[in-house]
Amino acid sequence: MCVYLSKPFRICSRQTPSSGLDSLVRFWQYASELKSEQRKGWQKKVDERVESVADHSYAVALLALYEGERRGYDLERILKLALIHDLEEAIMGDLTPQDKARLGPTRVEKDRETAIRELSSKLPSKSRASYLKLWTDLKEKRSKEARLVHQLDKVEMAFQAHKYGKRTGQRKMLDFYESATRETNDPILKRALATVVKN
């Protein structure tokens, strides 16, 4: 069971951690929150049900698999990075840039670290350190895999914006296109973005 300590911060209750199966169930409880956590950036732009964080994470993972394989990157690493890149939002909720500005960078980072510690505590003990390193890599973008996932996160957002824009009008999506373009410097991904924006 998940309880809300504040809005939108939530922690799932701990109940007699007697086996690895208990941790599996608790980890799933967190992960399943992403299925119902809507991407808030779309809500003021789209008059229909918008994608969830889980929808987005799955799409980023597929793009990471495609591009990682094409480039000969470490597929295990890139898939792990893609799948966990927004996992802390299972606890924090999805935050828009406006939410982050209101809360301030110190508060956002503190909440993120707390969420990551909670999530990592539900992982198998032998894997916790390696996943904490992956979260650090996502934050600092040290590896080429992390840098690619960061950019694919923005590219996938632009692809989704284009899909919504077909129904709402592309003008309403300009902020998303501009944000994705600013954060993307990979030549192949920039061309893909340019193709979407032009169409």
N, C-alpha and C positions, 0 to 999 in steps of 0.2 A: 504494500500500500504506500502511495506517495502522499506526503503532507506538504502544504504550502507554508513555509516559514515567513515569507513575505512575497509580495507580488513583483516579479514572477518567479522568485527563487523558491525552489522546492527540493526537499530531500526525502528519499524513500526510507521508510522505517526499517530498522534492522531487527530481525527476528531469529533468535537462536542459531547463529552461524555454525551448524554442526557438520556440514559437509560441503564438498565442491558443488554439489547440486543446488544447495541453498544459494551460493554465490551466483550460479548460473541464472537462477530465477530472479534474483535481485538485479543482476545486470540487465536481463531482458526487460524488467519493469522500467528501468531507466530508458533503455533503447526504444521501447514501445511508445514512450512519451513523444518521440519525434514524429510518429505517425499522425498525431493530432495537433502538433505544434505548427500552426500555419506560418508561412513566411510573411511577416508583417509588412514588408516593403510593398507588397502587391495590393494590400487590402484597400488602400485609398485610390488605387488606379483601376481596379478590376471589380466589376459588379457581378461576381460569381464566386463560387468556392475556389480558393487559390491553393497552390501546391503546398504540401507540408515540407518540413525540414527533411524528413525521411525521403520524400520524392526527390528533392534536390540532391541529397547525399548519394542516392543511388545513381542519379544521372551523372554526377561528378565522377563516381567510381567507374562507370562505363567509359566515360571519356578518358579517364586516366589509364584504364586498361588498353584502350585503343592507341592512345598516343605513347604510352610507356612501351608497349610492344613494338610499335613502329620505330621508336628511337633506341631500342635496346637497353632501356633502363631496368632497374631492379623492380620486377613486377610485384613481388611480395611486399616490398617497402611502399611502393606507390599506391597499392590497393589499401594497405593498412592506413596510410596517411589520408587517402580520400574518404575512407569509411568513418574515420574518427574526426575529420576536420571540423565538424560542427556538433560533435557528440555532447559537448558540455552544455549545449542548448537544451538538452533533456532536463537539465536542472535550472539553468539560468533563464530559459525561454529565449525566443528569437529577439534580438535587439536591433532596431534600426539605427542608422547613424545619428538620428535625432535623440534616440534613447541613450546612446553612448555619450553624446555631448552633454545631456542633462545629468547623467550619473557621474560623469567625469572619468578620465582614464584610470586614475588610481583605484576607484571603486570597481570599475569594470574588470580590471586585471585581478584585483583581489578576489572578486566573485568567481572569475574564471579559474583561478588557481585552486580555490576551495572546491569547485565542481569537479575539476580534474582529479584532485586527491580522492574525492568521494568515489568517482567512477573507477579509478585505478584500484581502489581497495576491493572492488568486486571482481577484479581479474585474477586469474591464477597467480599465486605468489611468485612463481618462477618467471612470469612474464611482466610483472609490474614495472620493473626498472626499464626494460626495453620500450614499453609503451610511454613511460614518462619522457624518455629521450625523443620519441616520435612527436609527442606534443610540443616539446621544446623546439624540435626541428621545424614544426609548422609555424611556431611563433617567430623564430629567428630566420627561417628560410635558408638554412645552411646547405642542404643537399640539393642537387639538381631535381630530385624527385619532389621535394617540398616546394621548390620554386615553381615547378610545373603544376602541381596541385593548386597552389595559390592562384595561378593564372587561369587554370581550368574552372575554378570556382567562379571567377568573374565571367569567363566565356559562357559557361552554362547559364548564368544569370541573364546574359544578353540573348542567348538562344531562346530562353523562356519568355523574355520580354517581347521578342519578335513574335512568338506564338500568341501571346496575349494581345499584342498590338494589331494583329489581323482583325480582332473583334472590337477593340476599343479605339483604334487609331494609333498610328505609330508615334504621333507627337507626344502622347501621354507617356511614352517609354523613353524619351530622350535622356532623362537623368540616368537611367540604367545603362544605356549605350555609352554615355560619356564616362560613367564610372568604370565600366569594363575596359574602355579604351585606355584610360589613364593607368590602369593597373596591369595592362598586358603589353609586354615588350618582345615576346617571342615572335619571330617573323611569320612562322606558319600560323600561329593563333591570331596574329594581327590580320592576316589575309582572310582567315575564316570570319573574323568579326566584321571586316569591311564588306564581305559578301553578304552577310546577314543584314547589316545596316542599310545597304543599298537597295535590298529587296523588301 
